[in-house]
Amino acid sequence: MTETTLAGRVAIVTGGARGIGAAIARALVDAGASVVVADNGTAIDGNAPDPVVAENAAAQMGPRAAPFTTTLGSPEAATALVRATLDRFGALDIVVNNAAIIRDAFIFKAAPADWDAVIRTNLSAAYYLLGAATPVLRDHAKAGRGGIGDKPVYRWGRIVNIISSAAFYGNYGQTAYGASKGGLFGLTRNVAHDLARAGITCNAVAPFAHTRVTESIVPANDAQAAYKARALTVDPRHVGTLVAYLASEAAQSITGQLFGVRGRDVFLFSQPRPIAHAISTGRDFDPASLARAVEANFAGKFAELVTDLEAFNTDPIV
Ligand SMILES: NC(=O)c1ccc[n+]([C@@H]2O[C@H](COP(=O)([O-])OP(=O)(O)OC[C@H]3O[C@@H](n4cnc5c(N)ncnc54)[C@H](O)[C@@H]3O)[C@@H](O)[C@H]2O)c1
């Protein structure tokens, strides 16, 4: 048994029937896990769900994969998903929040209903699922489930949240999507703290891969057109490999982190921390003295306003 085997583990992968989620589900099955493919088979914008999509995807993955086709985004659906997983496979060790929809619009033209749908699917659904799943993960931890070989203690609870570089670079017209992914990263950090004592890890991954979503990009400029052409060469299987690793024993000590993966290039992102200070001495700043202090201490250190598509417009390593 290697440190990266997932034999005997049970996973939920939301949005696991297509694109990156399907690559993750397949990688977990290949590593030995049983996987619930929780996917309602919807269009990119969250409309027109079709249960056949997850049923076919799970059937192709073999007997250790099972479909769950209820639309996620409510506490009831999350509870039903966890219950179905326990009924089918008897345990739960790994949760991957990957399902997402996109409804792009510039902020000055956006519809509140689209914001609500995107936040519900991309962020609230993950919160509800973790609310339903983490009591089970903690119970497994207390019961000692998951020890392998000479390691009798629980060392398996794993959460991976799939976010996007749109969260911290931003993009044109992606206010709801980018905000939902930023929220999901905040959820990642806070859940990592809550579960640290139980030995359950929670990490985030910002992927780059060819999926139907990449195909649907409408470039806003030449740099974005070049980005799209490059992105279409990147296979999603590499995201699956990274998530399978994060779900394994080998990644037990890694939590609260943000990874990126773009083809054969796996990277660790920095996280926002103070990088410069302006401190008033003797008396409080007023706007004029603060302006001088900002110029003196922060000039040259501001984050450039580039989109993620422009920032990653380099040749991927495929
Ligand atoms: N493709 C990329 O390069 C890229 C870049 C950054 C982030 N991402 C993220 O990776 C993840 C997967 O993206 P993708 O490109 O494979 O997208 P995709 O649209 O191909 O797949 C998403 C899946 O989620 C399912 N889904 C959507 N809403 C659901 C709901 N309410 N309940 C259950 N299932 C639902 C869909 O049916 C679909 O099969 C998303 O979180 C996305 O934001 C992708």
PDBQT file of the ligand as one rigid body, heavy atoms in Angstrom, charges set to zero:
ROOT
HETATM    1  N1  LIG A 401     -12.117  25.144 -17.017  1.00  0.00    +0.000 N 
HETATM    2  C1  LIG A 401     -11.224  25.943 -16.429  1.00  0.00    +0.000 C 
HETATM    3  O1  LIG A 401     -10.161  26.250 -16.986  1.00  0.00    +0.000 OA
HETATM    4  C2  LIG A 401     -11.506  26.476 -15.046  1.00  0.00    +0.000 A 
HETATM    5  C3  LIG A 401     -10.776  27.595 -14.604  1.00  0.00    +0.000 A 
HETATM    6  C4  LIG A 401     -11.004  28.063 -13.317  1.00  0.00    +0.000 A 
HETATM    7  C5  LIG A 401     -11.916  27.414 -12.499  1.00  0.00    +0.000 A 
HETATM    8  N2  LIG A 401     -12.622  26.336 -12.970  1.00  0.00    +0.000 N 
HETATM    9  C6  LIG A 401     -13.545  25.680 -12.044  1.00  0.00    +0.000 C 
HETATM   10  O2  LIG A 401     -13.460  24.264 -12.184  1.00  0.00    +0.000 OA
HETATM   11  C7  LIG A 401     -14.736  23.686 -11.902  1.00  0.00    +0.000 C 
HETATM   12  C8  LIG A 401     -15.178  22.807 -13.058  1.00  0.00    +0.000 C 
HETATM   13  O3  LIG A 401     -15.262  23.615 -14.211  1.00  0.00    +0.000 OA
HETATM   14  P1  LIG A 401     -15.528  22.992 -15.659  1.00  0.00    +0.000 P 
HETATM   15  O4  LIG A 401     -14.843  23.885 -16.621  1.00  0.00    +0.000 OA
HETATM   16  O5  LIG A 401     -15.231  21.547 -15.659  1.00  0.00    +0.000 OA
HETATM   17  O6  LIG A 401     -17.125  23.244 -15.764  1.00  0.00    +0.000 OA
HETATM   18  P2  LIG A 401     -18.324  22.384 -16.439  1.00  0.00    +0.000 P 
HETATM   19  O7  LIG A 401     -19.445  23.317 -16.647  1.00  0.00    +0.000 OA
HETATM   20  O8  LIG A 401     -17.820  21.619 -17.608  1.00  0.00    +0.000 OA
HETATM   21  O9  LIG A 401     -18.690  21.335 -15.281  1.00  0.00    +0.000 OA
HETATM   22  C9  LIG A 401     -19.377  21.733 -14.132  1.00  0.00    +0.000 C 
HETATM   23  C10 LIG A 401     -20.332  20.626 -13.740  1.00  0.00    +0.000 C 
HETATM   24  O10 LIG A 401     -21.057  21.043 -12.571  1.00  0.00    +0.000 OA
HETATM   25  C11 LIG A 401     -22.397  20.619 -12.703  1.00  0.00    +0.000 C 
HETATM   26  N3  LIG A 401     -23.282  21.472 -11.897  1.00  0.00    +0.000 N 
HETATM   27  C12 LIG A 401     -23.503  22.801 -12.057  1.00  0.00    +0.000 A 
HETATM   28  N4  LIG A 401     -24.394  23.233 -11.149  1.00  0.00    +0.000 NA
HETATM   29  C13 LIG A 401     -24.748  22.174 -10.397  1.00  0.00    +0.000 A 
HETATM   30  C14 LIG A 401     -25.637  21.989  -9.302  1.00  0.00    +0.000 A 
HETATM   31  N5  LIG A 401     -26.363  23.011  -8.779  1.00  0.00    +0.000 N 
HETATM   32  N6  LIG A 401     -25.757  20.751  -8.756  1.00  0.00    +0.000 NA
HETATM   33  C15 LIG A 401     -25.036  19.720  -9.248  1.00  0.00    +0.000 A 
HETATM   34  N7  LIG A 401     -24.187  19.836 -10.286  1.00  0.00    +0.000 NA
HETATM   35  C16 LIG A 401     -24.046  21.052 -10.851  1.00  0.00    +0.000 A 
HETATM   36  C17 LIG A 401     -22.687  20.735 -14.196  1.00  0.00    +0.000 C 
HETATM   37  O11 LIG A 401     -23.778  19.885 -14.596  1.00  0.00    +0.000 OA
HETATM   38  C18 LIG A 401     -21.365  20.321 -14.833  1.00  0.00    +0.000 C 
HETATM   39  O12 LIG A 401     -21.340  18.941 -15.186  1.00  0.00    +0.000 OA
HETATM   40  C19 LIG A 401     -15.681  24.840 -11.609  1.00  0.00    +0.000 C 
HETATM   41  O13 LIG A 401     -15.722  25.059 -10.210  1.00  0.00    +0.000 OA
HETATM   42  C20 LIG A 401     -15.007  26.008 -12.285  1.00  0.00    +0.000 C 
HETATM   43  O14 LIG A 401     -15.373  27.235 -11.709  1.00  0.00    +0.000 OA
HETATM   44  C21 LIG A 401     -12.452  25.875 -14.222  1.00  0.00    +0.000 A 
ENDROOT
TORSDOF 0
